[in-house]
Amino acid sequence: MVHRGWMAWTLATALFFWVIAALILTMLVLAIRFPETPRVGVLGIETTRGDRLFITLLGSAFINLAWLGLVDRAQWGALVVCLIWAAAVFRWA
C-alpha cells in the first residue's frame, strides 16, 4: 500500500503554491532593489507593497469563495475578477 498523504497534489495545487512563492520572492527583490515609503490610499491607512499583496490575496480568496457559491460558471472567471481586484488594490490602496 502506497501512502499518498493527506492532500491531492494536482497541477493546479502545485501552481497555486508556486505562484504564491513567486509573488513573495518578487516582493522581497523589489523591497531590496527599490525601497519604498508607505503611502496612504483609499483605505485611509498606510500600506506598503507587502500590505497590498496581503490585501489582494485575502480579497482574492473571498472572491473565489463567493464565485464558487454564487456563480455557476468556470472558475477562470473568478481569476479575471481577481486580476482586476489586484490591479485596483495596487493602484489605489
Phi, psi and omega per residue, in radians:
M1 nan 2.276 -3.127
V2 -1.672 2.234 3.091
H3 -1.495 2.058 -3.065
R4 -1.749 -0.021 3.114
G5 1.535 -3.103 -3.041
W6 -1.616 -0.158 -3.050
M7 -2.246 2.436 3.086
A8 -1.442 1.904 -3.130
W9 -1.507 1.587 3.094
T10 -1.593 3.005 3.085
L11 -1.069 -0.722 3.138
A12 -1.086 -0.708 3.118
T13 -1.135 -0.789 3.124
A14 -1.090 -0.761 3.116
L15 -1.077 -0.712 3.113
F16 -0.977 -0.893 -3.110
F17 -1.198 -0.606 3.089
W18 -1.162 -0.685 3.126
V19 -1.154 -0.749 3.106
I20 -1.072 -0.785 3.119
A21 -1.082 -0.724 3.126
A22 -1.137 -0.673 3.100
L23 -1.114 -0.762 3.130
I24 -1.147 -0.725 3.095
L25 -1.111 -0.720 3.100
T26 -1.078 -0.737 3.110
M27 -1.101 -0.666 3.100
L28 -1.098 -0.838 3.140
V29 -1.082 -0.767 3.125
L30 -1.113 -0.677 3.137
A31 -1.137 -0.635 3.125
I32 -1.321 -0.784 -3.052
R33 -1.347 -0.690 -3.087
F34 -2.289 1.349 3.133
P35 -1.004 2.576 -3.115
E36 -2.274 2.833 3.000
T37 -1.823 2.545 3.127
P38 -1.039 2.647 3.110
R39 -2.260 2.732 3.123
V40 -1.797 2.172 3.136
G41 -1.978 -2.679 -3.086
V42 -1.169 -0.331 3.108
L43 -1.307 -0.299 3.133
G44 1.397 0.204 3.102
I45 -2.169 2.735 3.070
E46 -1.295 2.304 3.096
T47 -2.321 2.612 3.019
T48 -1.922 3.127 3.098
R49 -1.002 -0.745 -3.138
G50 -1.101 -0.703 3.084
D51 -1.084 -0.758 -3.129
R52 -1.178 -0.600 3.053
L53 -1.116 -0.773 3.126
F54 -1.070 -0.792 3.121
I55 -1.071 -0.719 3.118
T56 -1.093 -0.827 -3.119
L57 -1.148 -0.715 3.125
L58 -1.128 -0.807 3.104
G59 -1.092 -0.670 3.132
S60 -1.133 -0.633 3.088
A61 -1.084 -0.784 3.136
F62 -1.183 -0.650 3.089
I63 -1.069 -0.785 3.138
N64 -1.152 -0.702 3.092
L65 -1.116 -0.763 3.110
A66 -1.107 -0.704 3.127
W67 -1.061 -0.789 3.129
L68 -1.067 -0.673 -3.067
G69 -1.485 -0.453 -2.983
L70 -1.996 -0.383 -3.024
V71 -2.015 2.356 3.140
D72 -1.770 1.008 3.132
R73 -2.387 3.005 3.128
A74 -1.100 2.619 -3.084
Q75 -1.189 -0.236 3.113
W76 -1.061 -0.534 3.091
G77 -1.091 -0.658 3.096
A78 -1.136 -0.600 3.098
L79 -1.068 -0.747 3.115
V80 -1.081 -0.781 3.112
V81 -1.079 -0.716 3.139
C82 -1.134 -0.667 3.102
L83 -1.151 -0.681 3.064
I84 -1.130 -0.756 3.088
W85 -1.011 -0.804 -3.129
A86 -1.078 -0.787 3.122
A87 -1.065 -0.719 -3.139
A88 -1.167 -0.757 -3.129
V89 -1.118 -0.806 -3.122
F90 -1.213 -0.404 3.118
R91 -1.472 -0.796 -2.954
W92 -1.992 -0.213 -3.101
A93 -1.536 nan nan
